[in-house]
Amino acid sequence: MEFISRKAAIDRLNAIPPGNWSKARYTRELWNVPSVPAVPLEPLARWITENLDPRCDCDYCLHEDTDFEDRACCNCPRMSEEQVKEALTKWMEEQDAKEKT
């Protein structure tokens, strides 16, 4: 899977001169928008769990302005791969909501 910038796609389609619109033209233009490969959620969550020692899942650590070192000292258990996936999904949904407003 690949991601493209919504703004880049819209800009590219808006550059098509009036009267020159067709499904084939739109398709060709969208294929030419630069993309980046998507990172599948499961391997990303696994990598985070194995390499970044995600521990904080509590309200204090998530909502206070603390550095990572402070959070690592709390009594929170390590997050499971499933919890990391849930946290990433929630964060992505929040980013999407911000982008739409």
Sequence and secondary structure as in RCSB ss.txt:
>XXXX:A:sequence
MEFISRKAAIDRLNAIPPGNWSKARYTRELWNVPSVPAVPLEPLARWITENLDPRCDCDYCLHEDTDFEDRACCN
CPRMSEEQVKEALTKWMEEQDAKEKT
>XXXX:A:secstr
 EEE HHHHHHHHHTS TT   HHHHHHHHHTS EEE   HHHHHHHHHHHS     SHHHHHS   HHHHHTSS
     HHHHHHHHHHHHHHHHHHHH 
